[in-house]
Amino acid sequence: MLAGIGEHDSNLPRGEQLIDGIYTLDISATGYKTLHMIHGSTDDICAHIG
């Protein structure tokens, strides 16, 4: 899954995150995203570009 993460919008760092594995992603009414990773990885796509 590809997730766009804004500044202070998640427990993940800002950027475009590629999330792979077994996880849940909770999105609150305010839009805050909380990733609970059970097994897998995240990769910041922006880090590969710049």
Sequence and secondary structure as in RCSB ss.txt:
>XXXX:A:sequence
MLAGIGEHDSNLPRGEQLIDGIYTLDISATGYKTLHMIHGSTDDICAHIG
>XXXX:A:secstr
 EEEE TTSBSS SEEEEEEEEEEEEE TT  EEEEEEEEEEEEHHHHH 
